[in-house]
Amino acid sequence: MLANERQQQIKELINQRKNLKVSELSEIFHVSDMTIHRDIKPLVEEGIVEKTFGGISLIEKATRQVNNNECVVCSRRIQDRLSYRLILTNNRVESACCTHCGMIRHKLLEKEVMEALSCDFFTHTTISARNAWFVIDSTIDLSCCQPQAIPFNQREHAEGFVRGFGGKLFSFSEAMDKMTGQISQTKACCQHD
């Protein structure tokens, strides 16, 4: 039996039983424990299961991001050019539709965040959000959550954008304070049109 066939059968079993032991899976498929560990690794990375002592457990849909193309905060569809990604402990990644939602989630998970990534508005390249500059209150409407924060890798690009389209320039920590000051208003500012 091929690895992808075993993985599919493991998915079916875990959905039925919720918890499985590695040794039990080894017996069912007549393979070594190490082979089962290799088979479940992609399932762990996809967020379908989590490792437990001696086995795996199903991660309930209510506690995982069901669709990697949906924002973890407001469930909007994620567009790469606006996205904000959080690299968390335990090799988890969460994606938000925009800097607004990303910073709100970042603040809530602050102790688990290893890195935050956004997309430079000018160059469309991935940048470290912590080193970025953000334009807030611009006249440009990106049709996402409000207030919007537009990331730039270089301060000069952000300043030029402000000259052309208005807004105010903020460092990461200043933008974070402004966005997370909106937490109580998140439902109102993240509503779908």
N, C-alpha and C positions, 0 to 999 in steps of 0.2 A: 504494500500500500504506500502511495506517495504521501509526502509530508502535508501537502495541501488538502488531501482527502482526509487525513487524520485530523487536521485543524478544523475542517468542516464538521466532522463527527464530534469533536471535542466541543465545538460551539453548540451543537444540538444537545449534547449531554448536559453541559453546564446550564443551558436555558431550562432544561427539565428539572435538574436536581439542585441547582444553585451553588453547591459545593462539591468539589471532587479532590481526591488525594492523588498525588503523582504516582504512587505505587499502584493504585487501583487502575489508573490509565495505562500504566506499563503492562499490567496483566491483560487488560482488555485488548490492547493492540499488539501484544507480544513483542514489545520493544523495550529498550533500556530506559531507566529514569532520565538519563542524559538526553535521549532522543525526545522524550516528552517535554523536558525543559526547553529544548530548542523549538518544539512545536508550539508551546504556549507563549514564548517570547513575543511573537507578533500580536497575539491576542491581548497581552498586557500593554504593549505599546499603543494599540488601538483604543485602549480604555474599556475593553469588553470585560476583562477579568482582572483581578488583582491577586498577587501571590499571598498566600497565607502559610502558616507553619505546616510544611509537608504537603501543600496542595494549592488549589486556586478557588476563588469565590467569584461569583457573578457580581458585577457592579450594576446595581439597579439603574434603570434609565433615568429615574428622577435625580440621581446623584452624579450622572455623567453628562457631558456635552454630547447629545445625541447626534448632532450633525456638525461636522467640523467646518461647515460653510455658514454656520449661524453664530451670531454674537452671543457670548456667555452672559451678557447683561440684558440686552433688549431683544435678542433673537432675530435681528435684521440679518439679511444676507451679507456676507463679508465680501468686500471688493479689496483686492490686494493693495491698490494705490492708497486706500484710506486705513487699512488695518493696523492694529496694535496687537502684538503678540507677547505673551508672558511666558518665559521659560521658568518653570517652577521646580522645586525640589522633587525628588523621585522621578525625574525624567518626564514630568507632565508638561504639556503645552496647552495654553488657553488662548483663544483668539477673540478679539473684540472688533466690531465693525469700524470703529474710529478711535481717535485719541481720547475723546470725551469718555466713552464707555471703558476704554482700556485703562485710563488713569483711575477711574472709580474702582474698577476691579483690582488694579494694582494696589490701591490704598487698603482695600479690604483684605488682601492676601499678602501684605507687605513683608512679613517675616519669611514667607515661602518663595518670594521672587528672587531668582538668581540673575535674570536679565530681562529687559524690556526692549522690544524691537518695534520700530515704526518705519514708514516709508517716506523718504525725503520727497516733499511735494514738487520740488524743482527737477531733481535728477531721477526720480522713481527708483532709487536704490534703497536697500535695507540699511537702516542706521540704528545705533544705540539710542533709545529714547532719553536715557539719562544724560547724554551729551548733546542733545538736540536743542534747538531754539524753536519756540512756538509762537505763532501769530494767532491772537484771539480777538474776536469782535471785528473781523474783516467784513467788507461789503460782499465778498464772494460767498455764495451759498453752495455748499457741497452736497446738499440734500441728505444730510445725515443728522445725528443728534446735536442738540444745542446746549450750551454754547460750544461751537466747534473750535478745535485747536489744530492749527495746520503746522506740521513739523518740517523743519529745515535743518540740514546738517551744518550749514555754514551761516553764521550770523549775518554776513553781508547779503546773502540771498534773502534772508528773512527781512532785513531792513529795506531792501529794494522792493519786496512784495508789499510791505507796509506803505511805502511811498506811493505805490501804484494803486493799491486796493484798500488802504486803510487798515485799522486794527492796531493792536498794541503788541509789543514784543515781550516775551516772557522766557526765562530760563526754565529748565525742567521742574525744579522745586517750586518756582512761582506758579507755573502752569498747573502743577499737581494741586497746590493749595486752592487755586481758582476752580478747578474741575471738581475736587472733592468737597468743596464748599456747597456743591450742588447735589450732594448725595440725597438729601431729603426730598429734592425735587426731581430725582432721576426718572420716576415714572412719567411725569409730565413732559420732560424734555426728550425722552426716548420713545414717545408714542409713534406708532406707524401712521403714515398718512392714509 
